[in-house]
Structure formats: structure tokens, C-alpha cells
Amino acid sequence: MRKYLYSLFITVSTSLVFSCSGDMVPNQLSQSEIAEGWELLFDGKTLENWHLYNNPNIKGAWLVSNGEIQANPDEQGKRADLTSNKEYEDFEFKFEWKLAKEGNSGVFINVHENDSLGTAWLSGAEYQLLEDSHPDFDVPLKKAGCLYGFTPQKNFVNTKKLGEWNQSRVVQQDGVIKFYLNDVLTAEQDFKTQAWKDAIKKSSFRDKPSFGVGLSGKIALQDWANGVSFRNLKIRVL
């Protein structure tokens, strides 16, 4: 009987940890993730690992609700990028996101804070987030998962239905980045090459001297239109 009760306890405990889809309860690390060196960047309750770009004392339009980091679309005048407290060089970063109808957002990497720079995009390259009903949905260089403004999706992949969570992953090692959307490789770029420097010169960032030059920096979340939600933000140093 004791053995049976123990087995039942394990079964019930496991069912509480995993959802019906088989995913972990949001904003927690599994034992395997802990063993692999993953860290939580969001505990589902606070924004203690984050601050407003160039301003560590306020959170602007960002809040925590229902275990999610959300950008309040009603706080138009307080929009600013939510920036990680720590800098990263070689790393793997994964997160889940969903947008409101016609939503537009992004995640920036290799971000540098400087009083002369007003926003994260002036230094950090962007993993584009876009909801399917957005007017720019069919613009190749603005597709979700692409390296915004530079390359279309390397491999085509659909975003999830409105209201469902998308899974994204960013890997950067030795200056080479790879973006994944829903387990599909969508972008790849070597930031050390002359080809990248030439691409910047031909882009809308050509007159932004701080853009795309760093191989390390902070991560920033953008709220651009209509509201965005994030959860399961996890990172490990490679």
C-alpha cells in the first residue's frame, strides 16, 4: 500500500507540473534545464531582472499579470524598451510571446545603454515579432522570426493563432546568431563579417553608428503597437 501511495503521489505531482499539452508550468525550470545551466529571466511575479532602457528606476508601461510580462497598450506615453539588467555574449535565450490583434513588437540583442541613445534599436539587432493581421505581415523583412530589416525568414514558418503562444529561441556564439520560431530556423547571421557591415550600410540603419557593432550586450523587449505578452524567458551562457 505504501508503495502504491508513493507511486500515486509521483503521478499527481507530475500532472501538476505539466500542462495538458505536456509543457512545463510557465516560468519554471525543469530538472534537465537546471542541469543544462538555464536561468530564469522572469519568475512570473516580478520584473526584478529588468529595467526601463536608460532608466533603472521605473518600468513604464510594463507590468506583470497572470504570470506574464505585459505591455499595457493604454500607457502610450510611457512606452520604452524593457531591458535586462545583465549583459550576455555567448548565450541561448528562449521565450514565449503573443501579440494582440495587429500587434507589432520585437526582441533586441547586444543592446548598449547610453544617454545619447534613446532606444534599444539604435544599438541592438532585432528578432521581429508580428501578428498575422498586421498590415506589414506580407513584407518579407518584417516577418515574425526574421532579422528585422535585413533578411526574410530563412525557412517559412507560421505563427500560432491569435491568442496562442509562440516559442522563440535566439542563439549567439562567437558573433554568429541563429533565430528560431516554433522550432524552425528563421535567421542566421555572422556579425563579425564585412558582409554584415556592408548590409548595415545599405539598410535604414546606415546613419546609426552604434547599430550592430557589438558582439555582446543586454536583451531588450519592445512594445510598439497594441500590446504584447511574454513568458518563459530563460537563458543560459554558452
N, C-alpha and C positions, 0 to 999 in steps of 0.2 A: 504493500500500500504506500509506504513512504517513497519508494522508487517511482511509483505511478504519479504521486502528487508532485514530486520534483520535476518529472517529465512534463506534467501539465503546466507547472509554473513557468518552465522554459518556453513552452509553446505560447502561452498567453503573453509573456514578456516580449517575445519576438514579434508577435502580432501587434503589440502596442508600438514597437519601434518602427515597423514598416507599414506603409500605407497599402491600400488595396492594389495600387499599381506596382507594388514591390519597391518603391523608392523609400529612402530614409525619411524619417520625420524631418521637416525643414530645419536648417540652421543647427545641425548636429553633425559631429564626426563619427564615422563608423570606426570600429577597431582597426580595420585594414587601412583606413585613411590616416589614423593616428600613427600606425606603424610606418606608413609611407612618408610621414613628415608634414602632412597637411595641417594648416591652421585656419581657424575661423576668422574672417574679417567682419562678420556680423553675427551677433549672438541671438538675434531675433527680438531683442528687448531695448537695446541702446545703440547710440551712434558713437560709442567711445573710441572706436578705431578710425573715426572720420572727422573731418572739419571742413568748413567752407573755404574754398580756394582763396588764399591770401588773407584769410581771417579765421583764426582758430577759436574765436570766442562765440560765434553764432552758427546756427545750422540753416538759416534762411528758410526756404520753402520745403525743406526735407523733414520728414517725421517718420516715426515707427508706428505701424498699425497692423494688427493681425499677423505679426511675425514677418513683416515686410518693411523694407525701406521704400518709402513712397515720396514722390514729389507732388506736393499739393498744387493742382492746376489753378487754384484760386489766388495763389500768392504770386501773381505775375511780377510784382515789383521787387521780389526778394529772390529771384532766380539767380543761382550761381552754381558752379560745379562743386559737387561733394568730393572731397579729396582725401586719400588715405594718409594716415599720419606717417607711415613708413615709406621708404624708397626700396625699389626692387630692381635687380639687374637680370640675373638668370632665374626664371621662375615659370611656374604653371599656375594659371589663375582660372577658376571656373565659377560660373554664376548662372542663375536663372533670372529671366526677365519676362515681363509682359507689358504691353502698352495699351492705353485707351484707344478708342477708335480714332484713326488718322494720326496716331501718335508718332513722334519722332524723337529719338534720343541717341545716346552713344556712350561708349566707354573709352577713355583715353589712357594710353600707357606712356611711360617715360616722360611724365609731366614734371615740370620745374616751376616752382613758385617764385615770383619776382614781382616787386611792386610796379615794374614797368610793363608787366603782362597782366591784362585784365581777366583773361580766361584760360582754361586748361588747353584749349585747342591751339593756342598760339605757340605751344611747345610740343604737345603730345599728339602722336598719330592716333586715329580713331577707329575703333571697331563700331561699325554703323548698326544702329537698331532702328527698324522702321516697321510700322504696322501696315498690313496689306492694303488698306483702304486709303492710305496717304496719297496725295496727288503725285508724289515723286516715286511711287512704287515701281514704275517701269523704267526709271532712269538707272542704267547699269551700274554707275559708280556710286549709287546711293542705296543699293540693295542691302538688306539685312545681312550681316556677316562679312561684308566686304571691307577692304581697307579704304575708308571713305575718301573719295576724290581721286583715287589712284588706280585701283584695279576692280573689275567686276568680280562677281562670285567665280572662284576658280572651278568649283563644281556646283551645279544647281542644287538648291535645297529649298523646300517650302518652310515657311514659318508655321507655327501652330495656329489653330483657330483663335479668333478673338476671345480673350479671357483665359486661354490656356498658357502654361508656362513653356518658354523656350529654354533650351540648355545651350550655353555657350562656353567656349574654352579658348584661352589665349596662352600660347607657349612662346617664350622668348629665351633663346640660348645663344650666346656668343653673337648677339646682334641680329640673329635671324628670328623672325616672328612667324607664327602659324596661327591662323584663326579657324575655329571650328564652330559650326552652328548645327545643333541637333545631330552631333556626331559626324558631320560631313565637313571636310577641309574646304574652306571658302576663300582663304587668302594666305599668301606666303610671300615674304619679302626679306631681303638681306639689307639691313640699314647701314652696313659698312661699305657698300659698294658705290662706285661712281654712278652706276645706273640709277640708284636711289637719289643721289644728289641731282642728277640731270632731270629726273622725274619731278622733283620739287621745283626746279627752275621753270618747268613747263606748266606748272599747276597754278591754282589760285593762291597757293601759299608762297609763291616766289618772292614776294616782298615782305615775308615774315622770317627774319634772320634766325630766330630761336626755334623755328619749327623743324622737327625731325632730325635734330643733330645729336640728341642724347641716346645713349645705349642703356641708360638706367634712369630711374625716376619714380615718381608716385603714380598711383592709379586714380582716375577721377571719373565720376558718374555725372552724366549730363541730363538735365531736364530742358527740353527745347520746346515741346508743344504737347498740350493736352494731358500730361501726366504719365508717369512711368513707375513701375514697381520692380524691386529687386529682392531676391532672397538667395540663400545657399551660396554666399560669397566665400570662397575658400581658396587658399593659396599655399603653395609650397615652394621653397627655394631649391633650385636645381644645382 
